[in-house]
């Protein structure tokens, strides 16, 4: 993991591989695999051109002559689209499944308050 016998980490790739004794590199590799699968599944299920992101934030601090490095990661996967609902507002501000300004063309003729007439 080091670039020479002193253990110097001269490249960013070598640093990333050595952080957290290699666990960060392993976790990031797993996240890339998760992202790839999520993108593929999104296209299969919903089509389109989905997007995802993997953010890596490294914090460096110097304490007692020692550099401390800590990492935070944040993954955003594609979100499945949701369907829409069509609703109408009534005069009181309530939402209705049917347009309150239109008459019901298919009233239930068997309803108890329906008027029975001879034709």
Biopython code that builds the backbone (N, CA, C, O; Angstrom):
import numpy as np
from Bio.PDB.StructureBuilder import StructureBuilder

atoms = [
    (1, "UNK", "N", (0.804, -1.197, 0.000)),
    (1, "UNK", "CA", (0.000, 0.000, 0.000)),
    (1, "UNK", "C", (0.846, 1.258, 0.000)),
    (1, "UNK", "O", (0.359, 2.317, -0.397)),
    (2, "UNK", "N", (2.056, 1.182, 0.418)),
    (2, "UNK", "CA", (2.890, 2.376, 0.422)),
    (2, "UNK", "C", (3.719, 2.414, -0.852)),
    (2, "UNK", "O", (3.860, 1.409, -1.549)),
    (3, "UNK", "N", (4.269, 3.599, -1.146)),
    (3, "UNK", "CA", (5.050, 3.776, -2.358)),
    (3, "UNK", "C", (6.533, 3.508, -2.155)),
    (3, "UNK", "O", (7.270, 3.391, -3.134)),
    (4, "UNK", "N", (6.992, 3.408, -0.914)),
    (4, "UNK", "CA", (8.390, 3.063, -0.673)),
    (4, "UNK", "C", (8.533, 2.441, 0.713)),
    (4, "UNK", "O", (7.535, 2.181, 1.385)),
    (5, "UNK", "N", (9.762, 2.204, 1.136)),
    (5, "UNK", "CA", (9.997, 1.502, 2.400)),
    (5, "UNK", "C", (9.657, 2.344, 3.634)),
    (5, "UNK", "O", (9.473, 1.783, 4.715)),
    (6, "UNK", "N", (9.567, 3.676, 3.504)),
    (6, "UNK", "CA", (9.190, 4.530, 4.630)),
    (6, "UNK", "C", (7.683, 4.563, 4.853)),
    (6, "UNK", "O", (7.210, 5.130, 5.838)),
    (7, "UNK", "N", (6.953, 3.976, 3.969)),
    (7, "UNK", "CA", (5.505, 4.003, 4.083)),
    (7, "UNK", "C", (4.903, 5.299, 3.585)),
    (7, "UNK", "O", (3.772, 5.637, 3.933)),
    (8, "UNK", "N", (5.660, 6.035, 2.761)),
    (8, "UNK", "CA", (5.153, 7.303, 2.236)),
    (8, "UNK", "C", (3.982, 7.042, 1.291)),
    (8, "UNK", "O", (4.018, 6.128, 0.467)),
    (9, "UNK", "N", (2.954, 7.859, 1.431)),
    (9, "UNK", "CA", (1.779, 7.769, 0.574)),
    (9, "UNK", "C", (1.830, 8.948, -0.389)),
    (9, "UNK", "O", (1.309, 10.023, -0.094)),
    (10, "UNK", "N", (2.456, 8.742, -1.534)),
    (10, "UNK", "CA", (2.711, 9.851, -2.452)),
    (10, "UNK", "C", (1.577, 10.106, -3.432)),
    (10, "UNK", "O", (1.563, 11.150, -4.084)),
    (11, "UNK", "N", (0.640, 9.202, -3.555)),
    (11, "UNK", "CA", (-0.454, 9.428, -4.509)),
    (11, "UNK", "C", (-1.800, 9.363, -3.778)),
    (11, "UNK", "O", (-1.935, 8.740, -2.725)),
    (12, "UNK", "N", (-2.777, 10.026, -4.374)),
    (12, "UNK", "CA", (-4.119, 10.028, -3.806)),
    (12, "UNK", "C", (-4.674, 8.609, -3.755)),
    (12, "UNK", "O", (-5.294, 8.228, -2.762)),
    (13, "UNK", "N", (-4.461, 7.822, -4.808)),
    (13, "UNK", "CA", (-4.969, 6.451, -4.852)),
    (13, "UNK", "C", (-4.389, 5.616, -3.709)),
    (13, "UNK", "O", (-5.103, 4.840, -3.075)),
    (14, "UNK", "N", (-3.103, 5.780, -3.454)),
    (14, "UNK", "CA", (-2.462, 5.033, -2.371)),
    (14, "UNK", "C", (-3.003, 5.468, -1.017)),
    (14, "UNK", "O", (-3.220, 4.638, -0.135)),
    (15, "UNK", "N", (-3.223, 6.772, -0.853)),
    (15, "UNK", "CA", (-3.806, 7.276, 0.391)),
    (15, "UNK", "C", (-5.187, 6.663, 0.607)),
    (15, "UNK", "O", (-5.486, 6.167, 1.694)),
    (16, "UNK", "N", (-6.034, 6.697, -0.435)),
    (16, "UNK", "CA", (-7.394, 6.162, -0.309)),
    (16, "UNK", "C", (-7.383, 4.685, 0.052)),
    (16, "UNK", "O", (-8.203, 4.232, 0.851)),
    (17, "UNK", "N", (-6.467, 3.939, -0.528)),
    (17, "UNK", "CA", (-6.390, 2.503, -0.239)),
    (17, "UNK", "C", (-5.938, 2.228, 1.189)),
    (17, "UNK", "O", (-6.251, 1.176, 1.746)),
    (18, "UNK", "N", (-5.203, 3.164, 1.787)),
    (18, "UNK", "CA", (-4.654, 2.909, 3.125)),
    (18, "UNK", "C", (-5.542, 3.429, 4.253)),
    (18, "UNK", "O", (-5.387, 3.001, 5.397)),
    (19, "UNK", "N", (-6.485, 4.358, 3.952)),
    (19, "UNK", "CA", (-7.316, 4.921, 5.014)),
    (19, "UNK", "C", (-8.174, 3.846, 5.670)),
    (19, "UNK", "O", (-8.673, 2.936, 5.008)),
    (20, "UNK", "N", (-8.331, 3.967, 6.957)),
    (20, "UNK", "CA", (-9.128, 3.034, 7.771)),
    (20, "UNK", "C", (-8.666, 1.586, 7.564)),
    (20, "UNK", "O", (-9.470, 0.654, 7.571)),
    (21, "UNK", "N", (-7.358, 1.426, 7.381)),
    (21, "UNK", "CA", (-6.746, 0.121, 7.153)),
    (21, "UNK", "C", (-7.366, -0.598, 5.961)),
    (21, "UNK", "O", (-7.495, -1.822, 5.956)),
    (22, "UNK", "N", (-7.749, 0.182, 4.948)),
    (22, "UNK", "CA", (-8.301, -0.381, 3.726)),
    (22, "UNK", "C", (-9.816, -0.508, 3.704)),
    (22, "UNK", "O", (-10.400, -0.786, 2.657)),
    (23, "UNK", "N", (-10.459, -0.307, 4.855)),
    (23, "UNK", "CA", (-11.911, -0.483, 4.917)),
    (23, "UNK", "C", (-12.656, 0.570, 4.096)),
    (23, "UNK", "O", (-13.664, 0.252, 3.466)),
    (24, "UNK", "N", (-12.179, 1.821, 4.091)),
    (24, "UNK", "CA", (-12.833, 2.860, 3.304)),
    (24, "UNK", "C", (-12.827, 2.486, 1.822)),
    (24, "UNK", "O", (-13.851, 2.604, 1.150)),
    (25, "UNK", "N", (-11.701, 2.045, 1.321)),
    (25, "UNK", "CA", (-11.587, 1.651, -0.087)),
    (25, "UNK", "C", (-12.548, 0.507, -0.396)),
    (25, "UNK", "O", (-13.209, 0.514, -1.435)),
    (26, "UNK", "N", (-12.625, -0.456, 0.481)),
    (26, "UNK", "CA", (-13.535, -1.593, 0.304)),
    (26, "UNK", "C", (-14.997, -1.139, 0.305)),
    (26, "UNK", "O", (-15.789, -1.578, -0.529)),
    (27, "UNK", "N", (-15.348, -0.257, 1.249)),
    (27, "UNK", "CA", (-16.720, 0.245, 1.331)),
    (27, "UNK", "C", (-17.095, 1.054, 0.088)),
    (27, "UNK", "O", (-18.208, 0.930, -0.422)),
    (28, "UNK", "N", (-16.164, 1.886, -0.400)),
    (28, "UNK", "CA", (-16.429, 2.677, -1.599)),
    (28, "UNK", "C", (-16.602, 1.789, -2.828)),
    (28, "UNK", "O", (-17.429, 2.076, -3.694)),
    (29, "UNK", "N", (-15.828, 0.718, -2.903)),
    (29, "UNK", "CA", (-15.981, -0.243, -4.000)),
    (29, "UNK", "C", (-17.365, -0.870, -3.959)),
    (29, "UNK", "O", (-18.007, -1.027, -4.998)),
    (30, "UNK", "N", (-17.831, -1.230, -2.762)),
    (30, "UNK", "CA", (-19.183, -1.783, -2.609)),
    (30, "UNK", "C", (-20.247, -0.758, -2.999)),
    (30, "UNK", "O", (-21.252, -1.119, -3.613)),
    (31, "UNK", "N", (-20.044, 0.507, -2.654)),
    (31, "UNK", "CA", (-21.001, 1.558, -3.000)),
    (31, "UNK", "C", (-21.089, 1.743, -4.520)),
    (31, "UNK", "O", (-22.176, 1.948, -5.059)),
    (32, "UNK", "N", (-19.963, 1.672, -5.196)),
    (32, "UNK", "CA", (-19.966, 1.787, -6.654)),
    (32, "UNK", "C", (-20.762, 0.640, -7.265)),
    (32, "UNK", "O", (-21.508, 0.840, -8.224)),
    (33, "UNK", "N", (-20.605, -0.558, -6.715)),
    (33, "UNK", "CA", (-21.362, -1.710, -7.189)),
    (33, "UNK", "C", (-22.857, -1.513, -6.949)),
    (33, "UNK", "O", (-23.672, -1.831, -7.815)),
    (34, "UNK", "N", (-23.218, -0.992, -5.781)),
    (34, "UNK", "CA", (-24.622, -0.714, -5.461)),
    (34, "UNK", "C", (-25.204, 0.318, -6.411)),
    (34, "UNK", "O", (-26.332, 0.163, -6.879)),
    (35, "UNK", "N", (-24.450, 1.368, -6.700)),
    (35, "UNK", "CA", (-24.899, 2.415, -7.617)),
    (35, "UNK", "C", (-25.134, 1.844, -9.010)),
    (35, "UNK", "O", (-26.159, 2.115, -9.635)),
    (36, "UNK", "N", (-24.187, 1.059, -9.489)),
    (36, "UNK", "CA", (-24.301, 0.475, -10.824)),
    (36, "UNK", "C", (-25.547, -0.394, -10.946)),
    (36, "UNK", "O", (-26.273, -0.305, -11.936)),
    (37, "UNK", "N", (-25.794, -1.234, -9.944)),
    (37, "UNK", "CA", (-26.984, -2.092, -9.962)),
    (37, "UNK", "C", (-28.265, -1.265, -9.904)),
    (37, "UNK", "O", (-29.234, -1.568, -10.600)),
    (38, "UNK", "N", (-28.271, -0.223, -9.077)),
    (38, "UNK", "CA", (-29.459, 0.627, -8.954)),
    (38, "UNK", "C", (-29.761, 1.334, -10.268)),
    (38, "UNK", "O", (-30.926, 1.442, -10.652)),
    (39, "UNK", "N", (-28.738, 1.818, -10.965)),
    (39, "UNK", "CA", (-28.934, 2.471, -12.260)),
    (39, "UNK", "C", (-29.503, 1.483, -13.283)),
    (39, "UNK", "O", (-30.437, 1.811, -14.015)),
    (40, "UNK", "N", (-28.941, 0.286, -13.329)),
    (40, "UNK", "CA", (-29.420, -0.723, -14.268)),
    (40, "UNK", "C", (-30.865, -1.116, -13.964)),
    (40, "UNK", "O", (-31.680, -1.222, -14.881)),
    (41, "UNK", "N", (-31.191, -1.331, -12.698)),
    (41, "UNK", "CA", (-32.549, -1.709, -12.318)),
    (41, "UNK", "C", (-33.541, -0.594, -12.624)),
    (41, "UNK", "O", (-34.671, -0.859, -13.034)),
    (42, "UNK", "N", (-33.124, 0.636, -12.428)),
    (42, "UNK", "CA", (-34.011, 1.760, -12.722)),
    (42, "UNK", "C", (-34.365, 1.790, -14.213)),
    (42, "UNK", "O", (-35.524, 2.005, -14.568)),
    (43, "UNK", "N", (-33.386, 1.577, -15.073)),
    (43, "UNK", "CA", (-33.637, 1.579, -16.514)),
    (43, "UNK", "C", (-34.559, 0.417, -16.887)),
    (43, "UNK", "O", (-35.465, 0.589, -17.703)),
    (44, "UNK", "N", (-34.344, -0.744, -16.311)),
    (44, "UNK", "CA", (-35.196, -1.909, -16.598)),
    (44, "UNK", "C", (-36.628, -1.630, -16.178)),
    (44, "UNK", "O", (-37.560, -1.934, -16.923)),
    (45, "UNK", "N", (-36.819, -1.054, -14.993)),
    (45, "UNK", "CA", (-38.156, -0.859, -14.433)),
    (45, "UNK", "C", (-38.856, 0.413, -14.906)),
    (45, "UNK", "O", (-40.083, 0.447, -14.995)),
    (46, "UNK", "N", (-38.084, 1.463, -15.211)),
    (46, "UNK", "CA", (-38.698, 2.757, -15.490)),
    (46, "UNK", "C", (-38.173, 3.433, -16.759)),
    (46, "UNK", "O", (-38.748, 4.426, -17.205)),
    (47, "UNK", "N", (-37.105, 2.917, -17.340)),
    (47, "UNK", "CA", (-36.501, 3.556, -18.501)),
    (47, "UNK", "C", (-35.779, 4.830, -18.107)),
    (47, "UNK", "O", (-35.444, 5.036, -16.941)),
    (48, "UNK", "N", (-35.546, 5.670, -19.081)),
    (48, "UNK", "CA", (-34.931, 6.962, -18.804)),
    (48, "UNK", "C", (-33.422, 6.900, -18.666)),
    (48, "UNK", "O", (-32.779, 5.912, -19.020)),
    (49, "UNK", "N", (-32.887, 7.968, -18.149)),
    (49, "UNK", "CA", (-31.443, 8.108, -17.922)),
    (49, "UNK", "C", (-31.218, 8.482, -16.465)),
    (49, "UNK", "O", (-30.987, 9.651, -16.157)),
    (50, "UNK", "N", (-31.280, 7.506, -15.566)),
    (50, "UNK", "CA", (-31.160, 7.810, -14.138)),
    (50, "UNK", "C", (-29.764, 8.295, -13.784)),
    (50, "UNK", "O", (-28.797, 8.060, -14.508)),
    (51, "UNK", "N", (-29.690, 8.969, -12.661)),
    (51, "UNK", "CA", (-28.419, 9.486, -12.163)),
    (51, "UNK", "C", (-28.259, 9.090, -10.696)),
    (51, "UNK", "O", (-29.239, 8.886, -9.980)),
    (52, "UNK", "N", (-27.023, 8.988, -10.276)),
    (52, "UNK", "CA", (-26.690, 8.696, -8.884)),
    (52, "UNK", "C", (-25.435, 9.488, -8.543)),
    (52, "UNK", "O", (-24.763, 10.017, -9.428)),
    (53, "UNK", "N", (-25.129, 9.563, -7.263)),
    (53, "UNK", "CA", (-23.907, 10.259, -6.874)),
    (53, "UNK", "C", (-23.276, 9.577, -5.665)),
    (53, "UNK", "O", (-23.953, 8.939, -4.859)),
    (54, "UNK", "N", (-21.978, 9.730, -5.569)),
    (54, "UNK", "CA", (-21.203, 9.244, -4.427)),
    (54, "UNK", "C", (-20.270, 10.381, -4.029)),
    (54, "UNK", "O", (-19.331, 10.713, -4.752)),
    (55, "UNK", "N", (-20.541, 10.966, -2.882)),
    (55, "UNK", "CA", (-19.729, 12.078, -2.385)),
    (55, "UNK", "C", (-18.794, 11.570, -1.305)),
    (55, "UNK", "O", (-19.203, 10.833, -0.408)),
    (56, "UNK", "N", (-17.553, 11.965, -1.399)),
    (56, "UNK", "CA", (-16.535, 11.584, -0.417)),
    (56, "UNK", "C", (-15.955, 12.872, 0.151)),
    (56, "UNK", "O", (-15.484, 13.735, -0.590)),
    (57, "UNK", "N", (-15.995, 12.991, 1.466)),
    (57, "UNK", "CA", (-15.440, 14.174, 2.114)),
    (57, "UNK", "C", (-14.337, 13.710, 3.058)),
    (57, "UNK", "O", (-14.572, 12.904, 3.958)),
    (58, "UNK", "N", (-13.136, 14.228, 2.841)),
    (58, "UNK", "CA", (-11.999, 13.906, 3.703)),
    (58, "UNK", "C", (-11.688, 15.115, 4.568)),
    (58, "UNK", "O", (-11.588, 16.238, 4.074)),
    (59, "UNK", "N", (-11.535, 14.876, 5.862)),
    (59, "UNK", "CA", (-11.152, 15.938, 6.796)),
    (59, "UNK", "C", (-9.753, 15.624, 7.323)),
    (59, "UNK", "O", (-9.454, 14.499, 7.723)),
    (60, "UNK", "N", (-8.914, 16.648, 7.311)),
    (60, "UNK", "CA", (-7.542, 16.504, 7.783)),
    (60, "UNK", "C", (-7.342, 17.412, 8.989)),
    (60, "UNK", "O", (-7.776, 18.564, 8.994)),
    (61, "UNK", "N", (-6.686, 16.880, 9.999)),
    (61, "UNK", "CA", (-6.372, 17.668, 11.177)),
    (61, "UNK", "C", (-4.980, 17.314, 11.684)),
    (61, "UNK", "O", (-4.524, 16.181, 11.534)),
    (62, "UNK", "N", (-4.321, 18.281, 12.277)),
    (62, "UNK", "CA", (-2.983, 18.050, 12.841)),
    (62, "UNK", "C", (-3.093, 18.162, 14.345)),
    (62, "UNK", "O", (-3.511, 19.190, 14.876)),
    (63, "UNK", "N", (-2.712, 17.092, 15.028)),
    (63, "UNK", "CA", (-2.819, 17.054, 16.485)),
    (63, "UNK", "C", (-1.568, 16.369, 17.041)),
    (63, "UNK", "O", (-1.319, 15.191, 16.783)),
    (64, "UNK", "N", (-0.798, 17.126, 17.801)),
    (64, "UNK", "CA", (0.415, 16.561, 18.408)),
    (64, "UNK", "C", (1.405, 16.037, 17.388)),
    (64, "UNK", "O", (2.082, 15.040, 17.638)),
    (65, "UNK", "N", (1.499, 16.689, 16.250)),
    (65, "UNK", "CA", (2.460, 16.272, 15.226)),
    (65, "UNK", "C", (1.963, 15.113, 14.366)),
    (65, "UNK", "O", (2.705, 14.606, 13.524)),
    (66, "UNK", "N", (0.714, 14.687, 14.568)),
    (66, "UNK", "CA", (0.148, 13.571, 13.800)),
    (66, "UNK", "C", (-1.011, 14.093, 12.966)),
    (66, "UNK", "O", (-1.858, 14.834, 13.465)),
    (67, "UNK", "N", (-1.049, 13.708, 11.705)),
    (67, "UNK", "CA", (-2.164, 14.091, 10.836)),
    (67, "UNK", "C", (-3.264, 13.042, 10.979)),
    (67, "UNK", "O", (-3.050, 11.851, 10.748)),
    (68, "UNK", "N", (-4.444, 13.518, 11.365)),
    (68, "UNK", "CA", (-5.607, 12.634, 11.465)),
    (68, "UNK", "C", (-6.480, 12.861, 10.243)),
    (68, "UNK", "O", (-6.774, 14.001, 9.881)),
    (69, "UNK", "N", (-6.892, 11.775, 9.612)),
    (69, "UNK", "CA", (-7.740, 11.844, 8.430)),
    (69, "UNK", "C", (-9.018, 11.077, 8.737)),
    (69, "UNK", "O", (-8.981, 9.921, 9.160)),
    (70, "UNK", "N", (-10.156, 11.744, 8.514)),
    (70, "UNK", "CA", (-11.442, 11.059, 8.670)),
    (70, "UNK", "C", (-12.246, 11.259, 7.391)),
    (70, "UNK", "O", (-12.142, 12.288, 6.724)),
    (71, "UNK", "N", (-13.040, 10.263, 7.072)),
    (71, "UNK", "CA", (-13.802, 10.291, 5.825)),
    (71, "UNK", "C", (-15.288, 10.177, 6.112)),
    (71, "UNK", "O", (-15.710, 9.470, 7.027)),
    (72, "UNK", "N", (-16.071, 10.885, 5.314)),
    (72, "UNK", "CA", (-17.525, 10.752, 5.316)),
    (72, "UNK", "C", (-17.949, 10.504, 3.883)),
    (72, "UNK", "O", (-17.413, 11.110, 2.955)),
    (73, "UNK", "N", (-18.914, 9.611, 3.703)),
    (73, "UNK", "CA", (-19.435, 9.344, 2.375)),
    (73, "UNK", "C", (-20.941, 9.525, 2.381)),
    (73, "UNK", "O", (-21.604, 9.359, 3.405)),
    (74, "UNK", "N", (-21.464, 9.868, 1.217)),
    (74, "UNK", "CA", (-22.901, 10.049, 1.055)),
    (74, "UNK", "C", (-23.270, 9.564, -0.345)),
    (74, "UNK", "O", (-22.734, 10.057, -1.338)),
    (75, "UNK", "N", (-24.180, 8.603, -0.421)),
    (75, "UNK", "CA", (-24.602, 8.035, -1.697)),
    (75, "UNK", "C", (-26.048, 8.411, -1.963)),
    (75, "UNK", "O", (-26.900, 8.311, -1.080)),
    (76, "UNK", "N", (-26.318, 8.844, -3.188)),
    (76, "UNK", "CA", (-27.680, 9.141, -3.621)),
    (76, "UNK", "C", (-27.997, 8.248, -4.802)),
    (76, "UNK", "O", (-27.310, 8.290, -5.822)),
    (77, "UNK", "N", (-29.050, 7.429, -4.666)),
    (77, "UNK", "CA", (-29.455, 6.505, -5.715)),
    (77, "UNK", "C", (-30.655, 7.072, -6.465)),
    (77, "UNK", "O", (-31.350, 7.948, -5.950)),
    (78, "UNK", "N", (-30.906, 6.580, -7.677)),
    (78, "UNK", "CA", (-32.075, 7.071, -8.415)),
    (78, "UNK", "C", (-33.370, 6.720, -7.687)),
    (78, "UNK", "O", (-33.474, 5.680, -7.036)),
    (79, "UNK", "N", (-34.342, 7.600, -7.812)),
    (79, "UNK", "CA", (-35.632, 7.413, -7.154)),
    (79, "UNK", "C", (-36.663, 7.040, -8.205)),
    (79, "UNK", "O", (-36.744, 7.667, -9.261)),
    (80, "UNK", "N", (-37.449, 6.014, -7.907)),
    (80, "UNK", "CA", (-38.494, 5.587, -8.840)),
    (80, "UNK", "C", (-39.545, 6.684, -8.962)),
    (80, "UNK", "O", (-39.930, 7.293, -7.964)),
    (81, "UNK", "N", (-40.009, 6.936, -10.186)),
    (81, "UNK", "CA", (-41.041, 7.957, -10.349)),
    (81, "UNK", "C", (-42.352, 7.519, -9.709)),
    (81, "UNK", "O", (-42.673, 6.331, -9.698)),
    (82, "UNK", "N", (-43.096, 8.454, -9.186)),
    (82, "UNK", "CA", (-44.391, 8.175, -8.581)),
    (82, "UNK", "C", (-45.482, 8.635, -9.525)),
    (82, "UNK", "O", (-45.275, 9.546, -10.327)),
    (83, "UNK", "N", (-46.633, 8.013, -9.433)),
    (83, "UNK", "CA", (-47.739, 8.418, -10.291)),
    (83, "UNK", "C", (-48.393, 9.679, -9.746)),
    (83, "UNK", "O", (-48.127, 10.093, -8.617)),
    (84, "UNK", "N", (-49.250, 10.281, -10.557)),
    (84, "UNK", "CA", (-49.946, 11.496, -10.146)),
    (84, "UNK", "C", (-51.399, 11.172, -9.841)),
    (84, "UNK", "O", (-51.953, 10.194, -10.343)),
    (85, "UNK", "N", (-51.997, 12.001, -9.020)),
    (85, "UNK", "CA", (-53.417, 11.915, -8.729)),
    (85, "UNK", "C", (-54.064, 13.214, -9.174)),
    (85, "UNK", "O", (-53.478, 14.289, -9.044)),
    (86, "UNK", "N", (-55.272, 13.106, -9.700)),
    (86, "UNK", "CA", (-56.026, 14.283, -10.108)),
    (86, "UNK", "C", (-57.138, 14.495, -9.084)),
    (86, "UNK", "O", (-57.965, 13.610, -8.865)),
    (87, "UNK", "N", (-57.153, 15.670, -8.460)),
    (87, "UNK", "CA", (-58.149, 16.009, -7.440)),
    (87, "UNK", "C", (-58.677, 17.407, -7.727)),
    (87, "UNK", "O", (-58.009, 18.214, -8.374)),
    (88, "UNK", "N", (-59.874, 17.683, -7.243)),
    (88, "UNK", "CA", (-60.496, 18.990, -7.437)),
    (88, "UNK", "C", (-60.776, 19.621, -6.087)),
    (88, "UNK", "O", (-61.167, 18.927, -5.149)),
    (89, "UNK", "N", (-60.583, 20.920, -5.976)),
    (89, "UNK", "CA", (-60.932, 21.603, -4.723)),
    (89, "UNK", "C", (-62.417, 21.973, -4.738)),
    (89, "UNK", "O", (-62.974, 22.329, -5.777)),
    (90, "UNK", "N", (-63.051, 21.879, -3.548)),
    (90, "UNK", "CA", (-64.429, 22.362, -3.451)),
    (90, "UNK", "C", (-64.415, 23.770, -2.854)),
    (90, "UNK", "O", (-63.349, 24.327, -2.593)),
    (91, "UNK", "N", (-65.589, 24.333, -2.642)),
    (91, "UNK", "CA", (-65.689, 25.710, -2.135)),
    (91, "UNK", "C", (-65.170, 25.863, -0.713)),
    (91, "UNK", "O", (-64.878, 26.977, -0.280)),
    (92, "UNK", "N", (-65.050, 24.755, 0.020)),
    (92, "UNK", "CA", (-64.586, 24.810, 1.412)),
    (92, "UNK", "C", (-63.081, 24.552, 1.531)),
    (92, "UNK", "O", (-62.528, 24.561, 2.630)),
    (93, "UNK", "N", (-62.427, 24.324, 0.390)),
    (93, "UNK", "CA", (-60.984, 24.064, 0.424)),
    (93, "UNK", "C", (-60.624, 22.601, 0.581)),
    (93, "UNK", "O", (-59.449, 22.280, 0.763)),
    (94, "UNK", "N", (-61.601, 21.698, 0.518)),
    (94, "UNK", "CA", (-61.336, 20.260, 0.596)),
    (94, "UNK", "C", (-60.984, 19.725, -0.787)),
    (94, "UNK", "O", (-61.400, 20.287, -1.800)),
    (95, "UNK", "N", (-60.224, 18.649, -0.828)),
    (95, "UNK", "CA", (-59.910, 17.993, -2.091)),
    (95, "UNK", "C", (-60.918, 16.874, -2.332)),
    (95, "UNK", "O", (-61.293, 16.158, -1.403)),
    (96, "UNK", "N", (-61.355, 16.727, -3.584)),
    (96, "UNK", "CA", (-62.372, 15.737, -3.948)),
    (96, "UNK", "C", (-61.865, 14.887, -5.112)),
    (96, "UNK", "O", (-61.124, 15.366, -5.970)),
    (97, "UNK", "N", (-62.274, 13.624, -5.126)),
    (97, "UNK", "CA", (-61.909, 12.747, -6.237)),
    (97, "UNK", "C", (-62.726, 13.049, -7.485)),
    (97, "UNK", "O", (-62.289, 12.762, -8.599)),
    (98, "UNK", "N", (-63.904, 13.622, -7.306)),
    (98, "UNK", "CA", (-64.750, 14.010, -8.443)),
    (98, "UNK", "C", (-64.891, 15.526, -8.449)),
    (98, "UNK", "O", (-64.852, 16.172, -7.402)),
    (99, "UNK", "N", (-65.055, 16.075, -9.632)),
    (99, "UNK", "CA", (-65.200, 17.522, -9.769)),
    (99, "UNK", "C", (-66.524, 17.941, -9.132)),
    (99, "UNK", "O", (-67.583, 17.546, -9.621)),
    (100, "UNK", "N", (-66.495, 18.727, -8.059)),
    (100, "UNK", "CA", (-67.727, 19.106, -7.376)),
    (100, "UNK", "C", (-68.612, 20.042, -8.212)),
    (100, "UNK", "O", (-69.774, 20.254, -7.865)),
    (101, "UNK", "N", (-68.092, 20.592, -9.285)),
    (101, "UNK", "CA", (-68.886, 21.492, -10.135)),
    (101, "UNK", "C", (-69.561, 20.750, -11.290)),
    (101, "UNK", "O", (-70.235, 21.365, -12.116)),
    (102, "UNK", "N", (-69.377, 19.421, -11.346)),
    (102, "UNK", "CA", (-70.041, 18.639, -12.383)),
    (102, "UNK", "C", (-71.057, 17.705, -11.752)),
    (102, "UNK", "O", (-70.854, 17.209, -10.644)),
    (103, "UNK", "N", (-72.133, 17.474, -12.451)),
    (103, "UNK", "CA", (-73.149, 16.534, -11.972)),
    (103, "UNK", "C", (-72.665, 15.119, -12.203)),
    (103, "UNK", "O", (-71.882, 14.863, -13.118)),
    (104, "UNK", "N", (-73.132, 14.202, -11.375)),
    (104, "UNK", "CA", (-72.769, 12.793, -11.500)),
    (104, "UNK", "C", (-73.668, 12.134, -12.542)),
    (104, "UNK", "O", (-74.878, 12.021, -12.347)),
    (105, "UNK", "N", (-73.073, 11.705, -13.636)),
    (105, "UNK", "CA", (-73.831, 11.122, -14.732)),
    (105, "UNK", "C", (-74.319, 9.712, -14.412)),
    (105, "UNK", "O", (-75.294, 9.246, -15.001)),
    (106, "UNK", "N", (-73.654, 9.035, -13.489)),
    (106, "UNK", "CA", (-73.981, 7.649, -13.196)),
    (106, "UNK", "C", (-74.391, 7.487, -11.741)),
    (106, "UNK", "O", (-73.755, 6.734, -11.003)),
    (107, "UNK", "N", (-75.424, 8.169, -11.320)),
    (107, "UNK", "CA", (-75.914, 8.035, -9.950)),
    (107, "UNK", "C", (-76.433, 6.636, -9.736)),
    (107, "UNK", "O", (-76.960, 6.013, -10.658)),
    (108, "UNK", "N", (-76.290, 6.144, -8.542)),
    (108, "UNK", "CA", (-76.767, 4.814, -8.184)),
    (108, "UNK", "C", (-78.282, 4.858, -8.047)),
    (108, "UNK", "O", (-78.809, 5.476, -7.121)),
    (109, "UNK", "N", (-78.976, 4.208, -8.961)),
    (109, "UNK", "CA", (-80.444, 4.239, -8.938)),
    (109, "UNK", "C", (-81.005, 3.378, -7.820)),
    (109, "UNK", "O", (-82.190, 3.478, -7.503)),
    (110, "UNK", "N", (-80.181, 2.537, -7.220)),
    (110, "UNK", "CA", (-80.641, 1.690, -6.122)),
    (110, "UNK", "C", (-80.389, 2.318, -4.772)),
    (110, "UNK", "O", (-80.674, 1.704, -3.745)),
    (111, "UNK", "N", (-79.866, 3.517, -4.748)),
    (111, "UNK", "CA", (-79.577, 4.190, -3.484)),
    (111, "UNK", "C", (-80.886, 4.461, -2.758)),
    (111, "UNK", "O", (-81.902, 4.700, -3.410)),
    (112, "UNK", "N", (-80.894, 4.431, -1.408)),
    (112, "UNK", "CA", (-82.117, 4.589, -0.636)),
    (112, "UNK", "C", (-82.854, 5.912, -0.886)),
    (112, "UNK", "O", (-84.080, 5.944, -0.781)),
    (113, "UNK", "N", (-82.162, 6.979, -1.204)),
    (113, "UNK", "CA", (-82.823, 8.249, -1.406)),
    (113, "UNK", "C", (-83.230, 8.484, -2.861)),
    (113, "UNK", "O", (-83.722, 9.560, -3.201)),
    (114, "UNK", "N", (-83.030, 7.495, -3.711)),
    (114, "UNK", "CA", (-83.396, 7.657, -5.126)),
    (114, "UNK", "C", (-84.905, 7.606, -5.283)),
    (114, "UNK", "O", (-85.593, 6.838, -4.611)),
    (115, "UNK", "N", (-85.385, 8.411, -6.154)),
    (115, "UNK", "CA", (-86.835, 8.480, -6.410)),
    (115, "UNK", "C", (-87.191, 7.449, -7.455)),
    (115, "UNK", "O", (-86.539, 7.378, -8.497)),
    (116, "UNK", "N", (-88.220, 6.640, -7.198)),
    (116, "UNK", "CA", (-88.657, 5.648, -8.178)),
    (116, "UNK", "C", (-89.808, 6.218, -8.972)),
    (116, "UNK", "O", (-90.775, 6.729, -8.407)),
    (117, "UNK", "N", (-89.700, 6.129, -10.288)),
    (117, "UNK", "CA", (-90.732, 6.659, -11.152)),
    (117, "UNK", "C", (-91.063, 5.620, -12.230)),
    (117, "UNK", "O", (-90.206, 4.837, -12.641)),
    (118, "UNK", "N", (-92.290, 5.632, -12.665)),
    (118, "UNK", "CA", (-92.707, 4.770, -13.761)),
    (118, "UNK", "C", (-92.376, 5.452, -15.073)),
    (118, "UNK", "O", (-92.495, 6.671, -15.203)),
    (119, "UNK", "N", (-91.968, 4.672, -16.024)),
    (119, "UNK", "CA", (-91.638, 5.234, -17.327)),
    (119, "UNK", "C", (-92.661, 4.782, -18.354)),
    (119, "UNK", "O", (-92.563, 5.149, -19.525)),
]
sb = StructureBuilder()
sb.init_structure("model")
sb.init_model(0)
sb.init_chain("A")
sb.init_seg("    ")
for serial, (resi, resn, name, xyz) in enumerate(atoms, 1):
    if name == "N":
        sb.init_residue(resn, " ", resi, " ")
    sb.init_atom(name, np.array(xyz, "f"), 0.0, 1.0, " ", f" {name:<3s}", serial, name[0])
structure = sb.get_structure()
